């Protein structure tokens, strides 16, 4: 049951942010990109980020209702890997995100990734 809650919450959060990326100003939807090398907020960048959040939301929502399917489970795991990769590279390689702004994605995506890896056998045996 907790798997459903983690994935459903992640799906809803990603869907809300996807809508924000398309409906609000780029400065609002890209607020986390404030590092020393951050590009100026632009509608195209906000829309690309919105698309990324849209497919992340769809993958996690589908996985929340199909946790026993190994292919869908692995896609959900990789959606968290993608978030970690995005924020680690943006913070430490490209320097477009500050550590303070990346802290929440590190904790949430990192804990969900670890939880899903350790619980994989249990959920796939259901």
MMTF fields as JSON, N, C-alpha, C and O atoms, coordinates in Angstrom:
{
  "mmtfVersion": "1.0.0",
  "mmtfProducer": "UNKNOWN",
  "numBonds": 503,
  "numAtoms": 504,
  "numGroups": 126,
  "numChains": 1,
  "numModels": 1,
  "chainsPerModel": [1],
  "groupsPerChain": [126],
  "chainIdList": ["A"],
  "bondAtomList": [4, 2, 8, 6, 12, 10, 16, 14, 20, 18, 24, 22, 28, 26, 32, 30, 36, 34, 40, 38, 44, 42, 48, 46, 52, 50, 56, 54, 60, 58, 64, 62, 68, 66, 72, 70, 76, 74, 80, 78, 84, 82, 88, 86, 92, 90, 96, 94, 100, 98, 104, 102, 108, 106, 112, 110, 116, 114, 120, 118, 124, 122, 128, 126, 132, 130, 136, 134, 140, 138, 144, 142, 148, 146, 152, 150, 156, 154, 160, 158, 164, 162, 168, 166, 172, 170, 176, 174, 180, 178, 184, 182, 188, 186, 192, 190, 196, 194, 200, 198, 204, 202, 208, 206, 212, 210, 216, 214, 220, 218, 224, 222, 228, 226, 232, 230, 236, 234, 240, 238, 244, 242, 248, 246, 252, 250, 256, 254, 260, 258, 264, 262, 268, 266, 272, 270, 276, 274, 280, 278, 284, 282, 288, 286, 292, 290, 296, 294, 300, 298, 304, 302, 308, 306, 312, 310, 316, 314, 320, 318, 324, 322, 328, 326, 332, 330, 336, 334, 340, 338, 344, 342, 348, 346, 352, 350, 356, 354, 360, 358, 364, 362, 368, 366, 372, 370, 376, 374, 380, 378, 384, 382, 388, 386, 392, 390, 396, 394, 400, 398, 404, 402, 408, 406, 412, 410, 416, 414, 420, 418, 424, 422, 428, 426, 432, 430, 436, 434, 440, 438, 444, 442, 448, 446, 452, 450, 456, 454, 460, 458, 464, 462, 468, 466, 472, 470, 476, 474, 480, 478, 484, 482, 488, 486, 492, 490, 496, 494, 500, 498],
  "bondOrderList": [1, 1, 1, 1, 1, 1, 1, 1, 1, 1, 1, 1, 1, 1, 1, 1, 1, 1, 1, 1, 1, 1, 1, 1, 1, 1, 1, 1, 1, 1, 1, 1, 1, 1, 1, 1, 1, 1, 1, 1, 1, 1, 1, 1, 1, 1, 1, 1, 1, 1, 1, 1, 1, 1, 1, 1, 1, 1, 1, 1, 1, 1, 1, 1, 1, 1, 1, 1, 1, 1, 1, 1, 1, 1, 1, 1, 1, 1, 1, 1, 1, 1, 1, 1, 1, 1, 1, 1, 1, 1, 1, 1, 1, 1, 1, 1, 1, 1, 1, 1, 1, 1, 1, 1, 1, 1, 1, 1, 1, 1, 1, 1, 1, 1, 1, 1, 1, 1, 1, 1, 1, 1, 1, 1, 1],
  "groupList": [{"groupName": "UNK", "atomNameList": ["N", "CA", "C", "O"], "elementList": ["N", "C", "C", "O"], "formalChargeList": [0, 0, 0, 0], "bondAtomList": [1, 0, 2, 1, 3, 2], "bondOrderList": [1, 1, 2], "singleLetterCode": "X", "chemCompType": "L-PEPTIDE LINKING"}],
  "groupTypeList": [0, 0, 0, 0, 0, 0, 0, 0, 0, 0, 0, 0, 0, 0, 0, 0, 0, 0, 0, 0, 0, 0, 0, 0, 0, 0, 0, 0, 0, 0, 0, 0, 0, 0, 0, 0, 0, 0, 0, 0, 0, 0, 0, 0, 0, 0, 0, 0, 0, 0, 0, 0, 0, 0, 0, 0, 0, 0, 0, 0, 0, 0, 0, 0, 0, 0, 0, 0, 0, 0, 0, 0, 0, 0, 0, 0, 0, 0, 0, 0, 0, 0, 0, 0, 0, 0, 0, 0, 0, 0, 0, 0, 0, 0, 0, 0, 0, 0, 0, 0, 0, 0, 0, 0, 0, 0, 0, 0, 0, 0, 0, 0, 0, 0, 0, 0, 0, 0, 0, 0, 0, 0, 0, 0, 0, 0],
  "groupIdList": [1, 2, 3, 4, 5, 6, 7, 8, 9, 10, 11, 12, 13, 14, 15, 16, 17, 18, 19, 20, 21, 22, 23, 24, 25, 26, 27, 28, 29, 30, 31, 32, 33, 34, 35, 36, 37, 38, 39, 40, 41, 42, 43, 44, 45, 46, 47, 48, 49, 50, 51, 52, 53, 54, 55, 56, 57, 58, 59, 60, 61, 62, 63, 64, 65, 66, 67, 68, 69, 70, 71, 72, 73, 74, 75, 76, 77, 78, 79, 80, 81, 82, 83, 84, 85, 86, 87, 88, 89, 90, 91, 92, 93, 94, 95, 96, 97, 98, 99, 100, 101, 102, 103, 104, 105, 106, 107, 108, 109, 110, 111, 112, 113, 114, 115, 116, 117, 118, 119, 120, 121, 122, 123, 124, 125, 126],
  "secStructList": [7, 2, 2, 2, 2, 2, 2, 2, 2, 2, 2, 2, 2, 2, 2, 2, 2, 2, 2, 2, 2, 2, 2, 1, 7, 2, 2, 2, 2, 6, 6, 6, 7, 7, 1, 6, 6, 7, 7, 7, 7, 7, 2, 2, 2, 2, 2, 2, 2, 2, 2, 2, 2, 2, 2, 2, 2, 2, 2, 2, 2, 2, 2, 2, 6, 7, 6, 6, 7, 2, 2, 2, 2, 2, 2, 2, 2, 2, 2, 2, 2, 2, 2, 2, 2, 2, 2, 2, 2, 2, 2, 2, 6, 1, 7, 7, 1, 7, 2, 2, 2, 2, 2, 2, 2, 2, 2, 2, 2, 2, 2, 2, 2, 2, 2, 2, 2, 2, 2, 2, 2, 2, 2, 2, 6, 7],
  "xCoordList": [0.816, 0.0, 0.856, 0.506, 1.971, 2.807, 3.412, 3.694, 3.616, 4.118, 3.152, 3.547, 1.893, 0.858, 0.882, 0.766, 1.031, 1.022, 2.227, 2.069, 3.442, 4.635, 4.49, 4.741, 4.093, 4.008, 2.857, 3.0, 1.726, 0.596, 0.917, 0.593, 1.544, 1.932, 2.935, 2.826, 3.905, 4.879, 4.239, 4.623, 3.258, 2.556, 1.753, 1.779, 1.045, 0.232, 1.122, 0.81, 2.221, 3.15, 3.723, 3.799, 4.122, 4.669, 3.611, 3.909, 2.381, 1.297, 0.998, 0.803, 0.963, 0.716, 1.82, 1.544, 3.067, 4.164, 4.163, 4.557, 3.73, 3.613, 2.605, 2.847, 1.488, 0.482, 1.051, 0.831, 1.775, 2.387, 3.371, 3.44, 4.126, 5.104, 4.437, 5.034, 3.22, 2.511, 1.618, 1.302, 1.207, 0.217, 0.758, 0.117, 1.901, 2.43, 3.66, 4.095, 4.195, 5.377, 6.573, 6.638, 7.517, 8.708, 9.489, 10.102, 9.474, 10.183, 9.589, 10.315, 8.294, 7.637, 7.902, 8.268, 7.721, 7.845, 9.288, 9.532, 10.243, 11.664, 12.402, 13.602, 11.692, 12.278, 13.464, 14.358, 13.496, 14.588, 15.912, 16.974, 15.862, 17.081, 17.614, 17.392, 18.324, 18.846, 20.346, 20.876, 21.027, 22.46, 23.242, 22.667, 24.546, 25.368, 25.395, 25.654, 25.137, 25.152, 23.748, 23.604, 22.73, 21.349, 21.01, 21.332, 20.365, 19.925, 18.731, 18.063, 18.463, 17.274, 16.01, 15.961, 15.004, 13.763, 13.165, 13.024, 12.825, 12.287, 11.096, 11.124, 10.063, 8.897, 9.246, 8.667, 10.171, 10.534, 11.121, 10.766, 12.012, 12.609, 11.533, 11.559, 10.6, 9.512, 8.648, 8.214, 8.396, 7.561, 8.278, 7.648, 9.567, 10.332, 10.291, 10.116, 10.452, 10.39, 8.985, 8.829, 7.969, 6.595, 6.363, 5.664, 6.942, 6.818, 7.481, 6.927, 8.662, 9.367, 8.509, 8.43, 7.87, 7.004, 5.75, 5.226, 5.262, 4.074, 4.349, 3.584, 5.437, 5.694, 6.119, 5.848, 6.773, 7.09, 5.806, 5.698, 4.844, 3.562, 2.835, 2.3, 2.812, 2.117, 2.766, 2.068, 4.088, 4.796, 4.491, 4.186, 4.569, 4.355, 2.905, 2.635, 1.981, 0.574, 0.262, -0.436, 0.768, 0.554, 1.201, 0.612, 2.393, 3.077, 2.357, 2.367, 1.735, 1.02, -0.102, -0.444, -0.666, -1.764, -1.33, -2.151, -0.052, 0.465, 1.808, 2.751, 1.902, 3.181, 3.708, 4.909, 2.861, 3.312, 3.865, 4.384, 3.775, 4.307, 5.774, 6.053, 6.722, 8.139, 8.587, 9.45, 8.034, 8.435, 7.994, 8.757, 6.771, 6.263, 6.986, 7.293, 7.252, 7.981, 9.353, 9.765, 10.053, 11.385, 11.326, 12.213, 10.296, 10.143, 9.975, 10.545, 9.202, 9.017, 10.333, 10.647, 11.095, 12.406, 13.278, 13.926, 13.29, 14.124, 13.607, 14.375, 12.332, 11.861, 12.512, 12.798, 12.744, 13.452, 14.94, 15.559, 15.509, 16.913, 17.078, 18.064, 16.107, 16.155, 16.141, 16.875, 15.314, 15.266, 16.598, 17.125, 17.138, 18.447, 19.524, 20.334, 19.539, 20.531, 20.372, 21.359, 19.139, 18.886, 19.444, 20.202, 19.074, 19.467, 20.93, 21.55, 21.499, 22.936, 23.751, 24.691, 23.397, 24.155, 23.942, 24.89, 22.724, 22.478, 23.175, 23.595, 23.299, 23.942, 25.461, 26.131, 26.009, 27.458, 28.204, 29.395, 27.555, 28.222, 27.917, 28.829, 26.635, 26.237, 26.037, 26.033, 25.87, 25.732, 24.551, 24.644, 23.445, 22.241, 21.261, 20.297, 21.507, 20.65, 21.517, 22.597, 21.043, 21.746, 21.471, 20.464, 22.346, 22.151, 20.88, 20.208, 20.553, 19.344, 18.098, 17.19, 18.054, 16.904, 16.837, 15.755, 17.975, 18.023, 17.839, 17.692, 17.844, 17.765, 16.476, 16.529, 15.332, 14.061, 14.024, 13.651, 14.395, 14.423, 15.415, 15.141, 16.56, 17.518, 16.89, 16.993, 16.248, 15.676, 14.515, 14.464, 13.587, 12.403, 12.775, 12.44, 13.465, 13.814, 14.781, 14.676, 15.721, 16.674, 16.008, 16.292, 15.116, 14.45, 13.488, 13.386, 12.786, 11.891, 12.677, 12.256, 13.81, 14.655, 15.135, 15.018, 15.672, 16.177, 15.041, 15.198, 13.899, 12.755, 12.317, 12.069, 12.221, 11.752, 12.744, 12.336, 14.022, 15.025, 14.934, 14.96, 14.828, 14.779, 13.452, 13.416, 12.387, 11.078, 10.672, 9.571, 11.529, 11.188, 10.691, 9.644, 11.43, 11.047, 9.691, 8.896, 9.419, 8.152, 6.986, 5.992, 7.089, 5.986, 5.792, 4.658, 6.867, 6.731, 6.24, 5.824, 6.287, 5.778, 4.285, 3.695, 3.679, 2.248, 1.36, 0.135],
  "yCoordList": [-1.199, 0.0, 1.258, 2.242, 1.242, 2.441, 2.739, 3.897, 1.713, 1.932, 2.743, 3.628, 2.433, 3.178, 4.64, 5.528, 4.896, 6.271, 7.05, 8.176, 6.463, 7.145, 7.484, 8.617, 6.522, 6.73, 7.657, 8.494, 7.519, 8.388, 9.831, 10.743, 10.047, 11.404, 11.984, 13.15, 11.185, 11.653, 11.972, 12.934, 11.162, 11.402, 12.693, 13.49, 12.895, 14.11, 15.35, 16.366, 15.275, 16.411, 16.756, 17.928, 15.744, 15.98, 16.554, 17.441, 16.063, 16.577, 18.044, 18.857, 18.369, 19.76, 20.664, 21.742, 20.229, 21.062, 21.162, 22.193, 20.119, 20.192, 21.269, 22.04, 21.323, 22.354, 23.735, 24.676, 23.862, 25.136, 25.573, 26.757, 24.636, 24.973, 25.541, 26.35, 25.126, 25.601, 26.805, 27.542, 27.02, 28.071, 29.3, 30.351, 29.199, 30.357, 30.89, 30.344, 31.943, 32.535, 31.599, 30.844, 31.637, 30.794, 31.063, 30.149, 32.289, 32.6, 31.827, 31.439, 31.604, 30.843, 29.357, 28.697, 28.823, 27.376, 26.892, 25.706, 27.782, 27.396, 28.016, 28.277, 28.249, 28.936, 28.182, 28.811, 26.856, 26.087, 26.275, 25.961, 26.777, 26.981, 28.383, 29.294, 28.544, 29.852, 29.808, 30.708, 28.775, 28.653, 29.718, 30.492, 29.764, 30.812, 30.756, 31.775, 29.609, 29.472, 29.283, 28.857, 29.587, 29.361, 30.25, 31.439, 29.671, 30.484, 31.343, 31.044, 32.396, 33.186, 32.353, 31.555, 32.531, 31.773, 32.066, 33.225, 31.037, 31.182, 30.233, 29.129, 30.632, 29.753, 28.382, 27.379, 28.315, 27.026, 26.088, 24.911, 26.605, 25.792, 25.326, 24.18, 26.2, 25.821, 24.734, 23.815, 24.826, 23.818, 22.475, 21.429, 22.485, 21.229, 20.576, 19.363, 21.375, 20.856, 20.339, 19.351, 21.0, 20.539, 19.192, 18.341, 18.989, 17.697, 16.603, 15.514, 16.884, 15.907, 15.538, 14.368, 16.531, 16.256, 15.504, 14.711, 15.735, 15.02, 13.533, 12.714, 13.172, 11.732, 11.093, 9.914, 11.84, 11.308, 11.008, 9.973, 11.907, 11.711, 10.486, 9.687, 10.337, 9.196, 7.877, 6.923, 7.82, 6.591, 6.236, 5.082, 7.198, 6.914, 6.579, 5.722, 7.239, 6.921, 5.512, 4.756, 5.167, 3.818, 2.79, 1.742, 3.075, 2.144, 2.013, 0.938, 3.082, 3.014, 1.984, 1.387, 1.779, 0.829, -0.502, -1.406, -0.633, -1.876, -2.244, -2.574, -2.19, -2.436, -3.854, -4.08, -4.796, -6.18, -6.437, -7.524, -5.482, -5.614, -5.177, -4.001, -6.091, -5.734, -4.647, -3.84, -4.605, -3.572, -2.184, -1.222, -2.093, -0.812, -0.407, 0.767, -1.387, -1.11, -0.517, 0.475, -1.129, -0.641, 0.741, 1.561, 1.014, 2.363, 3.39, 4.479, 3.051, 3.969, 4.199, 5.326, 3.136, 3.287, 4.233, 5.124, 4.036, 4.885, 6.313, 7.218, 6.543, 7.929, 8.674, 9.867, 7.966, 8.582, 8.734, 9.716, 7.773, 7.887, 9.109, 9.839, 9.324, 10.481, 11.796, 12.723, 11.886, 13.107, 13.314, 14.426, 12.241, 12.354, 12.785, 13.659, 12.181, 12.537, 14.009, 14.738, 14.436, 15.828, 16.797, 17.705, 16.61, 17.581, 17.461, 18.468, 16.264, 16.135, 16.8, 17.54, 16.541, 17.16, 18.668, 19.414, 19.131, 20.571, 21.286, 22.433, 20.626, 21.251, 21.206, 22.195, 20.054, 19.88, 20.007, 20.317, 19.782, 19.886, 21.229, 21.987, 21.522, 22.732, 23.94, 25.076, 23.7, 24.751, 25.681, 26.892, 25.102, 25.895, 25.821, 26.585, 24.902, 24.721, 24.832, 24.244, 25.589, 25.662, 24.432, 23.752, 24.141, 22.972, 23.093, 22.094, 24.286, 24.492, 24.123, 23.473, 24.533, 24.237, 22.768, 22.248, 22.101, 20.695, 19.748, 18.542, 20.258, 19.41, 18.58, 17.381, 19.189, 18.47, 17.348, 16.227, 17.599, 16.494, 15.39, 14.212, 15.755, 14.727, 13.809, 12.587, 14.387, 13.599, 12.744, 11.545, 13.352, 12.624, 11.55, 10.379, 11.944, 10.968, 9.923, 8.747, 10.338, 9.384, 8.371, 7.176, 8.834, 7.899, 6.987, 5.803, 7.513, 6.671, 5.638, 4.486, 6.045, 5.11, 3.977, 2.805, 4.323, 3.313, 2.399, 1.179, 2.988, 2.198, 1.222, 0.049, 1.7, 0.834, -0.28, -1.396, 0.003, -1.038, -2.117, -3.307, -1.714, -2.696, -3.455, -4.582, -2.863, -3.501, -4.2, -4.744, -4.194, -4.736, -6.181, -6.498, -7.043, -8.455, -8.653, -9.478, -7.908, -8.059, -7.639, -8.36, -6.497, -6.021, -6.874, -7.075, -7.375, -8.183, -9.603, -10.319, -10.007, -11.334, -11.302, -12.353, -10.153, -10.018, -10.465, -10.424],
  "zCoordList": [0.0, 0.0, 0.0, -0.652, 0.721, 0.761, -0.604, -0.911, -1.43, -2.782, -3.608, -4.368, -3.451, -4.157, -3.738, -4.583, -2.453, -1.946, -2.47, -2.941, -2.394, -2.906, -4.378, -4.788, -5.158, -6.6, -6.969, -7.861, -6.298, -6.591, -6.232, -6.992, -5.091, -4.686, -5.678, -6.056, -6.102, -7.086, -8.422, -9.088, -8.816, -10.083, -10.028, -10.967, -8.934, -8.797, -8.735, -9.356, -7.997, -7.918, -9.292, -9.661, -10.038, -11.377, -12.305, -13.105, -12.213, -13.065, -12.738, -13.641, -11.467, -11.075, -11.604, -12.13, -11.467, -11.949, -13.472, -14.016, -14.167, -15.629, -16.021, -16.949, -15.323, -15.594, -15.292, -16.054, -14.192, -13.835, -14.919, -15.249, -15.471, -16.514, -17.766, -18.477, -18.03, -19.223, -18.97, -19.905, -17.732, -17.481, -16.763, -16.79, -16.131, -15.41, -16.131, -17.145, -15.598, -16.22, -16.063, -15.093, -16.997, -16.866, -15.579, -15.027, -15.106, -13.859, -12.684, -11.768, -12.704, -11.636, -11.772, -10.799, -12.975, -13.161, -13.132, -12.91, -13.351, -13.352, -12.17, -12.249, -11.092, -9.937, -9.336, -8.768, -9.446, -8.852, -9.608, -9.07, -10.836, -11.619, -11.377, -12.175, -10.262, -9.88, -9.587, -8.935, -10.061, -9.822, -10.566, -11.332, -10.349, -10.963, -12.498, -13.138, -13.089, -14.549, -15.122, -16.268, -14.353, -14.797, -15.996, -16.005, -17.0, -18.131, -17.723, -16.733, -18.47, -18.144, -18.378, -19.314, -17.547, -17.738, -19.116, -19.506, -19.826, -21.178, -21.335, -20.792, -22.057, -22.217, -22.801, -22.382, -23.751, -24.334, -23.286, -23.231, -22.462, -21.398, -20.413, -19.965, -20.078, -19.176, -19.801, -19.106, -21.094, -21.761, -21.859, -21.698, -22.117, -22.139, -20.753, -20.637, -19.723, -18.363, -18.057, -17.34, -18.597, -18.438, -19.104, -18.553, -20.284, -20.964, -20.145, -19.998, -19.611, -18.769, -17.558, -17.184, -16.951, -15.806, -16.215, -15.433, -17.419, -17.899, -18.03, -17.52, -18.711, -18.863, -17.542, -17.319, -16.673, -15.351, -14.581, -13.924, -14.664, -13.992, -14.539, -13.77, -15.844, -16.456, -16.043, -15.703, -16.071, -15.686, -14.233, -13.931, -13.348, -11.922, -11.61, -10.769, -12.271, -12.059, -12.547, -11.87, -13.697, -14.22, -13.293, -13.029, -12.802, -11.903, -10.566, -9.965, -10.092, -8.813, -8.862, -7.841, -10.021, -10.155, -10.75, -10.907, -11.081, -11.662, -11.044, -11.763, -9.729, -9.055, -9.251, -9.106, -9.569, -9.744, -11.135, -11.39, -12.036, -13.388, -13.381, -13.143, -13.636, -13.53, -14.505, -14.16, -15.69, -16.655, -16.194, -16.274, -15.717, -15.238, -13.951, -13.744, -13.096, -11.853, -12.176, -11.574, -13.125, -13.494, -14.126, -13.892, -14.922, -15.481, -14.369, -14.437, -13.355, -12.23, -11.492, -11.111, -11.294, -10.651, -11.475, -10.926, -12.784, -13.638, -13.721, -14.047, -13.437, -13.388, -12.218, -12.319, -11.113, -9.988, -10.284, -9.874, -10.987, -11.412, -12.312, -12.207, -13.197, -14.084, -13.325, -13.671, -12.293, -11.481, -10.765, -10.732, -10.191, -9.526, -10.507, -10.198, -11.679, -12.697, -13.1, -13.205, -13.322, -13.714, -12.677, -13.02, -11.411, -10.393, -9.995, -9.656, -10.025, -9.734, -10.826, -10.538, -12.086, -13.185, -13.216, -13.463, -12.97, -12.988, -11.831, -11.978, -10.693, -9.535, -9.617, -9.32, -10.019, -9.93, -11.255, -11.251, -12.365, -13.663, -14.311, -14.642, -14.489, -15.209, -14.312, -14.786, -13.008, -12.011, -12.28, -12.083, -12.73, -12.961, -11.799, -11.745, -10.869, -9.695, -8.459, -8.392, -7.479, -6.214, -5.366, -5.569, -4.428, -3.56, -2.734, -2.477, -2.324, -1.525, -2.334, -1.815, -3.596, -4.446, -4.841, -5.11, -4.877, -5.272, -4.089, -4.288, -2.892, -1.7, -1.667, -1.394, -1.938, -1.911, -2.954, -2.607, -4.213, -5.181, -4.797, -5.026, -4.218, -3.787, -2.749, -2.855, -1.757, -0.664, -1.159, -0.885, -1.884, -2.328, -3.354, -3.174, -4.426, -5.464, -4.926, -5.273, -4.085, -3.514, -2.613, -2.707, -1.73, -0.829, -1.588, -1.268, -2.581, -3.38, -4.179, -4.294, -4.727, -5.468, -4.567, -4.924, -3.412, -2.475, -2.023, -1.993, -1.672, -1.236, -2.326, -2.046, -3.56, -4.652, -4.959, -5.28, -4.867, -5.109, -4.032, -4.346, -2.773, -1.692, -1.615, -1.123, -2.084, -2.009, -3.309, -3.392, -4.307, -5.624, -5.579, -6.143, -4.918, -4.867, -4.204, -4.656, -3.143, -2.452, -3.337, -3.424, -3.99, -4.819, -6.062, -6.496, -6.639, -7.852, -7.553, -8.464, -6.291, -5.924, -5.597, -5.351, -5.588, -5.229, -6.38, -6.266]
}
